[in-house]
Amino acid sequence: MSAKVALVMGGGAGTGRATALAFVAEGATVIVADVNEDGGRETLAQVKAAGGHGLFVRADMGNSGDVQNVVAQALGMFGGLHMVSNNAALSATSKPVTDLSEDEWDRCMAVTLRGVWLCMKYQLPLIEASGGGAIVNVASVSGIRGEAFQSAYAAAKGGVINLSKTVAVEYAKRGIRVNTVCPGGINSGGMAFYLEKMPEMRDRAFKAHAMGRLAKPEEVADAVVYLCSDRASFITGHDLVVDGGIMVRSNVIDL
């Protein structure tokens, strides 16, 4: 990936930070975008400490002007863009579908689904002009199977999956591959905090995965970088499930 430019939207922590560092390990220049300036700058510091080159741009994925600015920075600073991980998302409060307010639904959709559409809308022309490349949108197993008390988030992630497939078809002959990664539980950020403070929740979360544990952020990041690499050159419109066996674990037989 040397001489390639990668962009991580939502790169200020967790899987986004791990993805930025994974791109650097493959030789790419990395642009880190995040609404959290402290987190984004810390990721950039780690990128440089790892011997990489990059840039931090403050951006809200749900804001059209911010997204356009990130793309403009990629062109102005590095002359192009080749690989993208659209990683940011915003979940709604966990509650029954009828208790979810219209504002909570709209906020979740604005970042988690509309934000991915906005990103691709402005990223695609630059990637095509740069000679082609790949986009990986981070979805979720919730977008495949649904998730009780997370109707907005599950619906938004399901939208990300189908939006990605649609764009994959539109750009298949234009040199851009588009795929999704669908993680299960990831041991990072807020999840790590709750698991530490709530042992019962931790045990249930671990048990839901056939492997008996959650993913490390680096394990999801490796899947993203693989799909962006030439090793995945004939893969587009695919949903790569990285879930430790949630989707296949039996709810009846306890192994």
N, C-alpha and C positions, 0 to 999 in steps of 0.2 A: 504493500500500500504506500510505498514511498512515492513522493511527488503527488499524492492524492490529498484532497481536503475533505475532512469529515466534519459534520455538524451534529451536535447532540443538543436537542431541545429538551430542557429539563435536566441539565447536566450538573446541577448544584449539589446533589446528594445521591445516596443509594445506588440504584441500578444505573442511573444516568452518569454518575461519577465513575462507576466501574466501567461503563461503556467508553467514556472518554479515555480512560487509561488503557483500555484494551485496544482502542484505535492507535494510540501512541505506541504501544508495544509492537504493532504491526508496521510502524514507520510513517503513519499519517500525521498531517498537521490537523489540529483539532480546534474547532470553534465551540465554546461552551456557552449556551444561552440558558438563562434561568431568571425568574422573577425575584429570586432570593440572591441579592448581591453578595452577601457574605459567603454563602455556600458556593456560588459560582466562582468567586475569586479564589476560594480554597481549592476547588477542583483545578483551576488553572495553575495554582502554585504546585499542586501535586503533579500535574502534567509536565511542568518545567523541571521539577525535581527528578522526574523519570527520564529527563533528557529530551523531552519533546518540545515542540513549538505550538503556540496556539494563541487564542484570543478569547476574552470573556465579553459578552454583550448582554446587558440586562434586557430581558424580554418576557412578556406575558404571552403565552401561546394563544390566548383568546383575543388578543388585540392585533388587529390588522396592521396598524402602523408599526408596532414592535416587530412583527414577523417580517415585514418588508425591509425594515432597517437591518435585521440580522442578515438577510440575503444580500442587501447592498454592501454590508461590511465584508461578507465573504468575497464578493466580486472586487471590491476596492482594495482590500488588504492582501488577498491571495490569488486573485484573478480567476476564480471559478469555484465550483462545488461538485463533488463526486459521490459522497456517501452521507446519508442522513439517518439518525435515529430520532424519531419523534416520540419522546418518552414521557412528557409531562401529562398529568391527569389530576382531576379533582373529584373525589368521591362525595356523595351526599351522606347526610346523617342516616345511620342504620335504623329504619323504621318501616312499618307496613306501607304498602303503596298508597293506600287511601289517606295516610297521615302525612305524606310528603307534601310540602307546600309547593306552589308553582314556582316560587323564587328558588327553592332548593333544587328543583328539577332543572330550571333554566341555567343556574350557575354550573351545575355538573355538566350539562350539555355544552355550555359555552367553551369550556376548556377541553373536556375529554373527547368530544366529537367535532364540534365546530372548529376547535383549535387545530386538530389534525388536518381538516379540510383546508383551513387557511394556510397552514404550513406547506402542504403539497401544492396549493394553488400558486404560491410564489417561489417555491423551491424547484419545481419541475422545469420551468423555462431555463433557469441557470444551469441545472444539471445537464439538460439536453445541449445547451450551448457549450458546455464544458467537455462534450464528447461522450456523455452518457454516464451511467452509474447505477446506484441502488438506493432505495428508501426502505427502511424497516420501521413500521409503526408498532409500538408496544401496545398490545391489546391485553387480553386476560382470558383465563378459562371461564370467567363469569360471562364473557361475551359469547361463549359457545353454549353453555349449559344453563345460564341464568344464575341468579344468586338471591336467595330469600332475604328480604329486608334491604336489598340494594338494587331496587328496580331501575333507578336512574343510571347508576353506574353500569349495571349489566347491559341495559339498553344502549348506552353510549358506546361501550366496548364492542357490542355486537355490530353497531353501526360502523365502528372503525374497521372491523374485519371485512365487511361487505364493501365499504368505501375503498379499501385497499385492493380488493379483488377487481373492482370496476376500473380503478386507475391502472392496475397491472395490465388489463386488456387494452386500454387506450394507448398505453406507452410501450407495449411489448415490441413493436417494430420501430420504436424511436430510441432504442438504446437504454431504456430505464426499466429496471426490475423493481417491483413493489411487493413486499411480503409483510407478514405480521409475526411477531413472537407473542405467544400466549402463556404467560407464567401462571403458576399457582402461587402459593404463599412464599414471600421473600423475607428473609430475616434482616431487615434494614429499617431505618427511620422509625416512624410511629409504631410499626408492627413490633420491632425489637423492644421498644419501651413497654408496650402493653404485655408482651410475653414475659418480660422480666417482673412486672408488677402483678400479673394475674396468672399464677401457675396453672390453675384449672383450664384457663383459655389456652395456655401454651400446650398442655397435654392434648387437648381436643384438636388443636391445629396440627400438631405433629401426627396424631393418629389418622387424620384425614388424608395424609399423604402415604402412599404405599411404602415409600422409603423411610417413613417414620421421622422425617425432619423437613425443614423448610430449605428453600434454595439460598445459596450465597448470592449476593448481587453479581459477583464475577461469573457465576454459572449462566445467568441470563445474558450478561454482557457478551460472553463468548458466542452465544447463539446469534445475537444481533450482528456481531462483527463477521461471523461466518457467512451469514446471508448477504452481507455487503461485499464479500470478497469474491475473487474470481473462481474460488472453489465451488461457489454456488451459481455459476454462470448460466445454468439452464433451469434455474428455479425462479418462478415468479407466480404471484397469486396464491402463495402457499401460507398456511397458518402453522407455524412450528410451535407445538405444545411443549413447554418446558415446566413440568408440573410435579415431578417426583412421584407420579402415579396417581394423582387425584382422580383423573378421568377413568382409570381402570380399576381402582380399588373397590373391592366388594364392601357393601354396607351390611352384609349378612355374615360373611365368614371373616373371622378375625384371625389373621395370620401372625 
